[in-house]
Amino acid sequence: MASRKNKMIDLESDTKSLPTAAMKQYMMDAPLGDEQYDEDTTTLELCKRVSTLLGKEAGIFLPSGTMCNEIAIGIHCQPGDEIICHRTAHIVEFEAAGLSAISGAMVRLLDGDDGMFTADQVREAIRPKWRYAPNSRLLCIEQTANLGGGVVWPLNTLQEVTDVAREAGLATHMDGARLFNAVVASGVPAAEYAGLVDSVWIDLTKGLGAPIGAVLCGSADFIEKAWRLKQRFGGAMRQSGIVAAAGIYALEHNIDRLADDHRNAQLLAEGLATIPGVIMKSTNVHTNMVFIRVQDKDGKPAAAQFEKTLRDHGVKASAIDEETVRFVTCLNVNVEDIGTAILAVTKTMTSILGA
Ligand SMILES: *Cc1c(COP(=O)(O)O)cnc(C)c1O
């Protein structure tokens, strides 16, 4: 085992959050049964708690957030339907084209700063009912917007975009992988955001720190349909309570502490902003992510070189395109680590600019 002094500081993703000893103990003690017989009381309890927090009738425990998105899309869309979402949405970038491969849907991509768009853009994107056109069917939004920089959609903007969709007869879906980061950052209760959409899910494995799982919520009818797809995709489990317990533990212990991650991200951004050669994408850190742009001394994009050199200095971050690097804080990282990471970035930039 690496000594703590030499540990790698991992700012690549909040998915790296590890279950704590207390969380693992809670998992060991959880009552278990067969999930598919509705006998796993721990899983049932988790679903009830999340659906209550989100103000929805019912919830379903799934192995991943990706499966939540793909099941929701599978329920809302028929082949030939069109999904309206931001160009950088997770369903577009990171789900192996599931929306088309599984559900036969296509996408209408919207531009917009910080992973967000406006009600007018949605209005323009909705197609008239016409023999030739795809059928506009579903609006998807991410709260927080991941590649947008972990940005929190303001409640009123969300209200406006979902109103336009609903009035045109579209369904609405929220990818709430980091919904609780938005809740902690804004003070707006989760149910207020979730109340604007037909379906919504939260990831237990990002900042919340559980090892596996996500919970998808909606009406009772929607969740009944979700169960059919869960079964079909092979996502129905047995003694799932052993991992669902980690989710319950996370809801009880790891929501409020997301504020620490947000403070650490803010400190990181303030430190990075002073380093020569680092271009801040935004000095306004909303939640637990910081995006920077890096160039070499000739002004060429240098994200890959930055990522590699930074790793040699003991810090992981991720190059998300040729020029952009993303840092994400989570419970693995404390305030001292942030100081160490800033020093490592300083050394990295010195080496990149000197090269
Ligand atoms: C991580 C993430 C997902 C997918 O969740 P997994 O649990 O990794 O499958 C979906 N959407 C967003 C915005 C994410 O950040």
The ligand as an SDF file (V2000), in Angstrom:
LIG
                    3D

 15 15  0  0  0  0  0  0  0  0999 V2000
  -21.8620    9.8210  -14.3830 C   0  0  0  0  0  0  0  0  0  0  0  0
  -22.9940   10.3810  -15.1640 C   0  0  0  0  0  0  0  0  0  0  0  0
  -23.9450    9.5580  -15.7570 C   0  0  0  0  0  0  0  0  0  0  0  0
  -23.8390    8.0520  -15.7560 C   0  0  0  0  0  0  0  0  0  0  0  0
  -23.8350    7.5020  -14.5120 O   0  0  0  0  0  0  0  0  0  0  0  0
  -23.1320    6.0540  -14.2760 P   0  0  0  0  0  0  0  0  0  0  0  0
  -23.6290    5.7060  -12.9310 O   0  0  0  0  0  0  0  0  0  0  0  0
  -21.6680    6.3130  -14.3670 O   0  0  0  0  0  0  0  0  0  0  0  0
  -23.6410    5.1570  -15.3510 O   0  0  0  0  0  0  0  0  0  0  0  0
  -24.9770   10.1460  -16.4380 C   0  0  0  0  0  0  0  0  0  0  0  0
  -25.0870   11.4820  -16.5190 N   0  0  0  0  0  0  0  0  0  0  0  0
  -24.1990   12.3110  -15.9720 C   0  0  0  0  0  0  0  0  0  0  0  0
  -24.3830   13.7880  -16.0840 C   0  0  0  0  0  0  0  0  0  0  0  0
  -23.1060   11.7930  -15.2910 C   0  0  0  0  0  0  0  0  0  0  0  0
  -22.2030   12.6170  -14.7730 O   0  0  0  0  0  0  0  0  0  0  0  0
  1  2  1  0
  2  3  1  0
  2 14  2  0
  3  4  1  0
  3 10  2  0
  4  5  1  0
  5  6  1  0
  6  7  2  0
  6  8  1  0
  6  9  1  0
 10 11  1  0
 11 12  2  0
 12 13  1  0
 12 14  1  0
 14 15  1  0
M  END
$$$$
